[in-house]
Amino acid sequence: MNDRKYFEGVKARPGLYGIEGSYRNTVIFLTGFDEARSGGLLRGFTEWLVVRKGECSSFGWQALALDEALPDAEGWGWSKLYNANSQQEKEAVRLLLSLLHEFLTMRDDVMALARMYGKYHSLHSQAEGSGGA
């Protein structure tokens, strides 16, 4: 079973994996899975999210996905969870798993992955040229 198929199952039945409704538990689950793969599952996920957003960020995938899931919530990154209700947190989990699926689809296409890294490099080059990083 490939990663995309596995995480389709996780998204369909998150409670079976102990992550239903909890963004933190989902992040812990994904981080553990990534560690078991020696960093191979999520390698490039942060960069992909940065390219998707179209602006440089020093935040990791955990905060970038949460920011996208809760755009109107006060704060940034993990602090957004403090004001989120349970339905918003469940939606954040669903979005994170959807983003992961979309990323894994791109990651499995060598040329798409190369283009993504090229765009990521270009974003950073532009930021360095304008005085930001």
Accessible surface in RSA format (square Angstrom, percent):
REM  Atomic radii and reference values for relative SASA: ProtOr
REM  Chains: A
REM  Algorithm: Lee & Richards
REM  Probe-radius: 1.40
REM  Slices: 20
REM RES _ NUM      All-atoms   Total-Side   Main-Chain    Non-polar    All polar
REM                ABS   REL    ABS   REL    ABS   REL    ABS   REL    ABS   REL
RES MET A   1   184.13  95.4  97.20  64.3  86.93 207.0 107.02  91.0  77.11 102.2
RES ASN A   2    69.76  48.1  57.19  55.3  12.56  30.3  37.15  89.4  32.60  31.5
RES ASP A   3    12.74   8.9   9.22   9.2   3.53   8.3   2.12   5.0  10.63  10.6
RES ARG A   4    70.75  29.7  70.69  36.0   0.06   0.1   2.93   4.0  67.82  41.1
RES LYS A   5   123.93  60.5 116.52  71.5   7.41  17.6  67.30  60.6  56.63  60.3
RES TYR A   6    58.23  27.2  56.48  32.1   1.75   4.5  42.32  31.8  15.91  19.6
RES PHE A   7     2.57   1.3   0.43   0.3   2.15   5.6   0.64   0.4   1.93   5.5
RES GLU A   8    76.96  44.2  69.62  52.7   7.34  17.5  32.48  62.8  44.49  36.3
RES GLY A   9    29.55  36.4   0.00   N/A  29.55  36.4  27.73  76.1   1.82   4.1
RES VAL A  10     0.00   0.0   0.00   0.0   0.00   0.0   0.00   0.0   0.00   0.0
RES LYS A  11    83.56  40.8  72.49  44.5  11.07  26.3  36.87  33.2  46.69  49.7
RES ALA A  12    79.18  72.8  43.04  66.4  36.14  82.2  54.39  76.6  24.79  65.7
RES ARG A  13   149.33  62.7 144.03  73.4   5.30  12.6  49.31  67.4 100.02  60.6
RES PRO A  14    26.65  19.4  26.65  24.3   0.00   0.0  26.65  22.0   0.00   0.0
RES GLY A  15    38.08  47.0   0.00   N/A  38.08  47.0  17.86  49.0  20.22  45.3
RES LEU A  16   119.20  66.4  83.38  59.7  35.82  90.0  90.34  63.4  28.86  77.7
RES TYR A  17    64.88  30.3  44.29  25.2  20.59  53.6  30.03  22.6  34.86  43.0
RES GLY A  18    52.89  65.2   0.00   N/A  52.89  65.2  36.60 100.4  16.29  36.5
RES ILE A  19     3.08   1.8   2.43   1.8   0.64   1.6   3.08   2.2   0.00   0.0
RES GLU A  20   111.83  64.2  87.69  66.3  24.14  57.5  22.64  43.8  89.19  72.8
RES GLY A  21    16.97  20.9   0.00   N/A  16.97  20.9   5.90  16.2  11.07  24.8
RES SER A  22    25.87  21.9  25.10  33.5   0.77   1.8  17.71  37.7   8.16  11.4
RES TYR A  23     0.20   0.1   0.20   0.1   0.00   0.0   0.20   0.1   0.00   0.0
RES ARG A  24    98.69  41.4  98.03  50.0   0.66   1.6  45.51  62.2  53.18  32.2
RES ASN A  25    66.82  46.1  64.10  61.9   2.72   6.5   6.46  15.5  60.36  58.3
RES THR A  26     0.00   0.0   0.00   0.0   0.00   0.0   0.00   0.0   0.00   0.0
RES VAL A  27    10.95   7.2  10.95   9.9   0.00   0.0  10.95   9.5   0.00   0.0
RES ILE A  28   119.49  68.0 114.74  85.5   4.75  11.5 116.86  84.2   2.63   7.1
RES PHE A  29    45.94  23.0  37.11  23.0   8.82  23.0  44.09  26.7   1.85   5.3
RES LEU A  30     0.00   0.0   0.00   0.0   0.00   0.0   0.00   0.0   0.00   0.0
RES THR A  31    54.40  38.7  53.94  54.7   0.45   1.1  52.21  70.1   2.19   3.3
RES GLY A  32    39.71  49.0   0.00   N/A  39.71  49.0  33.75  92.6   5.96  13.3
RES PHE A  33    38.64  19.3  31.74  19.7   6.90  18.0  36.43  22.1   2.21   6.3
RES ASP A  34    21.11  14.8  21.11  21.0   0.00   0.0   0.27   0.6  20.85  20.8
RES GLU A  35   124.70  71.6 110.44  83.6  14.26  33.9  36.88  71.3  87.82  71.7
RES ALA A  36    88.98  81.8  47.79  73.7  41.19  93.7  59.94  84.4  29.04  76.9
RES ARG A  37   109.07  45.8  93.29  47.6  15.78  37.6  35.38  48.3  73.69  44.7
RES SER A  38    96.89  81.9  72.29  96.5  24.60  56.7  47.62 101.4  49.27  69.0
RES GLY A  39    22.05  27.2   0.00   N/A  22.05  27.2  17.67  48.5   4.39   9.8
RES GLY A  40    25.52  31.5   0.00   N/A  25.52  31.5  16.30  44.7   9.23  20.7
RES LEU A  41     0.29   0.2   0.00   0.0   0.29   0.7   0.24   0.2   0.05   0.1
RES LEU A  42    12.36   6.9   5.69   4.1   6.67  16.8   6.24   4.4   6.13  16.5
RES ARG A  43   148.75  62.5 136.22  69.4  12.53  29.8  66.42  90.8  82.33  49.9
RES GLY A  44     4.69   5.8   0.00   N/A   4.69   5.8   0.00   0.0   4.69  10.5
RES PHE A  45     0.02   0.0   0.00   0.0   0.02   0.0   0.00   0.0   0.02   0.0
RES THR A  46    34.07  24.2  33.23  33.7   0.84   2.0  24.77  33.3   9.30  14.1
RES GLU A  47    44.00  25.3  44.00  33.3   0.00   0.0   0.87   1.7  43.12  35.2
RES TRP A  48    20.13   8.1  20.01   9.7   0.12   0.3   5.34   2.8  14.80  24.0
RES LEU A  49     5.64   3.1   2.90   2.1   2.73   6.9   2.90   2.0   2.73   7.4
RES VAL A  50     0.74   0.5   0.60   0.5   0.14   0.3   0.74   0.6   0.00   0.0
RES VAL A  51    28.78  18.9  18.17  16.5  10.61  25.6  18.17  15.8  10.61  28.8
RES ARG A  52   101.18  42.5  65.52  33.4  35.66  84.9  30.48  41.7  70.70  42.8
RES LYS A  53    93.50  45.6  60.55  37.2  32.96  78.5  59.82  53.8  33.68  35.9
RES GLY A  54    43.50  53.6   0.00   N/A  43.50  53.6  21.87  60.0  21.62  48.4
RES GLU A  55    95.19  54.6  92.31  69.8   2.87   6.8  26.45  51.2  68.74  56.1
RES CYS A  56    31.93  24.2   9.86  11.0  22.07  51.9   8.30  21.0  23.63  25.5
RES SER A  57    26.83  22.7   7.38   9.9  19.45  44.8  14.93  31.8  11.90  16.7
RES SER A  58   114.98  97.2  71.12  94.9  43.86 101.0  54.68 116.4  60.29  84.5
RES PHE A  59    90.14  45.1  85.16  52.7   4.99  13.0  88.16  53.4   1.99   5.7
RES GLY A  60    30.72  37.9   0.00   N/A  30.72  37.9  19.87  54.5  10.85  24.3
RES TRP A  61    21.74   8.7  21.74  10.5   0.00   0.0  10.24   5.5  11.50  18.7
RES GLN A  62    49.24  27.5  49.22  36.0   0.01   0.0   5.12  10.9  44.12  33.5
RES ALA A  63     8.77   8.1   8.12  12.5   0.65   1.5   8.48  11.9   0.29   0.8
RES LEU A  64     9.73   5.4   3.46   2.5   6.27  15.8   3.52   2.5   6.21  16.7
RES ALA A  65     0.94   0.9   0.40   0.6   0.54   1.2   0.41   0.6   0.53   1.4
RES LEU A  66     0.37   0.2   0.37   0.3   0.00   0.0   0.37   0.3   0.00   0.0
RES ASP A  67    20.56  14.4  19.16  19.1   1.39   3.3   0.48   1.1  20.08  20.0
RES GLU A  68    69.87  40.1  52.50  39.7  17.38  41.4  35.67  69.0  34.20  27.9
RES ALA A  69    17.25  15.9   0.27   0.4  16.98  38.6   3.05   4.3  14.21  37.6
RES LEU A  70     8.68   4.8   5.62   4.0   3.06   7.7   8.68   6.1   0.00   0.0
RES PRO A  71    93.71  68.3  68.76  62.7  24.95  90.7  70.93  58.6  22.78 141.6
RES ASP A  72   143.02 100.2 108.85 108.3  34.17  80.8  42.36  99.7 100.67 100.4
RES ALA A  73    24.08  22.1   5.18   8.0  18.91  43.0  14.73  20.7   9.35  24.8
RES GLU A  74   139.11  79.9 126.38  95.6  12.73  30.3  47.58  92.0  91.53  74.7
RES GLY A  75    45.35  55.9   0.00   N/A  45.35  55.9  26.78  73.5  18.57  41.6
RES TRP A  76    80.04  32.1  68.35  33.1  11.69  27.4  68.35  36.4  11.69  19.0
RES GLY A  77     2.90   3.6   0.00   N/A   2.90   3.6   2.90   8.0   0.00   0.0
RES TRP A  78    95.55  38.3  92.83  44.9   2.71   6.4  72.23  38.5  23.32  37.8
RES SER A  79    43.27  36.6  38.69  51.6   4.58  10.5  35.96  76.6   7.32  10.2
RES LYS A  80     4.80   2.3   4.80   2.9   0.00   0.0   0.61   0.5   4.19   4.5
RES LEU A  81    11.54   6.4   1.08   0.8  10.46  26.3   1.26   0.9  10.28  27.7
RES TYR A  82   163.46  76.3 129.82  73.9  33.64  87.5  95.03  71.4  68.44  84.4
RES ASN A  83    98.48  67.9  67.16  64.9  31.32  75.4  25.89  62.3  72.59  70.2
RES ALA A  84    22.01  20.2   0.38   0.6  21.63  49.2   1.61   2.3  20.40  54.0
RES ASN A  85    86.09  59.4  76.85  74.3   9.24  22.2  42.98 103.4  43.11  41.7
RES SER A  86    82.58  69.8  72.37  96.6  10.20  23.5  43.34  92.3  39.24  55.0
RES GLN A  87   105.50  59.0 104.61  76.5   0.89   2.1  56.75 120.8  48.75  37.0
RES GLN A  88    71.45  40.0  69.52  50.8   1.93   4.6  20.44  43.5  51.01  38.7
RES GLU A  89    30.98  17.8  30.98  23.4   0.00   0.0   0.16   0.3  30.83  25.2
RES LYS A  90    77.87  38.0  76.52  46.9   1.35   3.2  26.46  23.8  51.41  54.8
RES GLU A  91    82.70  47.5  82.70  62.6   0.00   0.0  37.40  72.3  45.30  37.0
RES ALA A  92     0.43   0.4   0.00   0.0   0.43   1.0   0.00   0.0   0.43   1.1
RES VAL A  93     4.06   2.7   4.06   3.7   0.00   0.0   4.06   3.5   0.00   0.0
RES ARG A  94    96.51  40.5  96.32  49.1   0.19   0.5  50.47  69.0  46.04  27.9
RES LEU A  95    41.79  23.3  39.29  28.1   2.50   6.3  41.76  29.3   0.03   0.1
RES LEU A  96     0.45   0.2   0.09   0.1   0.35   0.9   0.11   0.1   0.34   0.9
RES LEU A  97     2.86   1.6   1.42   1.0   1.44   3.6   1.42   1.0   1.44   3.9
RES SER A  98    35.99  30.4  30.43  40.6   5.55  12.8  23.93  51.0  12.05  16.9
RES LEU A  99     2.10   1.2   1.98   1.4   0.13   0.3   2.08   1.5   0.03   0.1
RES LEU A 100     0.00   0.0   0.00   0.0   0.00   0.0   0.00   0.0   0.00   0.0
RES HIS A 101    55.46  30.3  55.46  38.6   0.00   0.0  40.15  41.4  15.32  17.8
RES GLU A 102    85.68  49.2  80.71  61.1   4.97  11.8  35.25  68.2  50.43  41.2
RES PHE A 103     0.00   0.0   0.00   0.0   0.00   0.0   0.00   0.0   0.00   0.0
RES LEU A 104     0.00   0.0   0.00   0.0   0.00   0.0   0.00   0.0   0.00   0.0
RES THR A 105    63.89  45.4  58.15  59.0   5.73  13.7  55.73  74.9   8.15  12.3
RES MET A 106    28.06  14.5  22.44  14.9   5.62  13.4  27.83  23.7   0.23   0.3
RES ARG A 107    47.91  20.1  40.45  20.6   7.46  17.8  17.14  23.4  30.77  18.6
RES ASP A 108    72.02  50.5  38.91  38.7  33.11  78.3  27.24  64.1  44.78  44.7
RES ASP A 109    67.83  47.5  61.29  61.0   6.54  15.5  23.21  54.6  44.62  44.5
RES VAL A 110   116.53  76.7 112.46 101.8   4.07   9.8 112.46  97.7   4.07  11.0
RES MET A 111   121.96  63.2 121.55  80.4   0.41   1.0  95.85  81.5  26.11  34.6
RES ALA A 112    16.97  15.6  14.09  21.8   2.88   6.6  14.72  20.7   2.25   6.0
RES LEU A 113    44.52  24.8  44.52  31.9   0.00   0.0  44.52  31.3   0.00   0.0
RES ALA A 114    55.11  50.7  39.08  60.3  16.03  36.5  46.97  66.1   8.14  21.6
RES ARG A 115   131.25  55.1 123.01  62.7   8.24  19.6  64.36  88.0  66.89  40.5
RES MET A 116     8.09   4.2   5.55   3.7   2.54   6.1   7.82   6.6   0.28   0.4
RES TYR A 117    81.83  38.2  78.63  44.7   3.20   8.3  68.49  51.5  13.35  16.5
RES GLY A 118    41.34  51.0   0.00   N/A  41.34  51.0  35.30  96.9   6.04  13.5
RES LYS A 119   121.38  59.2 116.95  71.8   4.43  10.6  66.90  60.2  54.48  58.0
RES TYR A 120    52.03  24.3  52.03  29.6   0.00   0.0  27.64  20.8  24.39  30.1
RES HIS A 121   127.45  69.7 124.91  86.8   2.54   6.5  82.97  85.5  44.48  51.8
RES SER A 122    49.15  41.5  45.32  60.5   3.83   8.8  26.53  56.5  22.62  31.7
RES LEU A 123    29.36  16.4  27.40  19.6   1.96   4.9  27.59  19.4   1.77   4.8
RES HIS A 124    45.27  24.7  45.27  31.5   0.00   0.0  34.91  36.0  10.37  12.1
RES SER A 125    51.85  43.8  40.72  54.3  11.13  25.6  32.48  69.2  19.37  27.1
RES GLN A 126   118.95  66.5 105.42  77.0  13.52  32.2  49.49 105.3  69.45  52.7
RES ALA A 127    17.37  16.0  11.63  17.9   5.74  13.1  16.90  23.8   0.48   1.3
RES GLU A 128   121.80  69.9 100.35  75.9  21.45  51.1  32.87  63.6  88.94  72.6
RES GLY A 129    72.21  89.0   0.00   N/A  72.21  89.0  38.31 105.1  33.90  75.9
RES SER A 130    96.51  81.6  55.58  74.2  40.93  94.3  52.53 111.9  43.97  61.6
RES GLY A 131    73.68  90.9   0.00   N/A  73.68  90.9  38.00 104.3  35.68  79.9
RES GLY A 132    36.50  45.0   0.00   N/A  36.50  45.0  32.40  88.9   4.11   9.2
RES ALA A 133   104.86  96.4  61.59  95.0  43.27  98.4  67.65  95.3  37.21  98.6
END  Absolute sums over single chains surface
CHAIN  1 A     7343.4       5658.7       1684.7       3999.6       3343.8
END  Absolute sums over all chains
TOTAL          7343.4       5658.7       1684.7       3999.6       3343.8
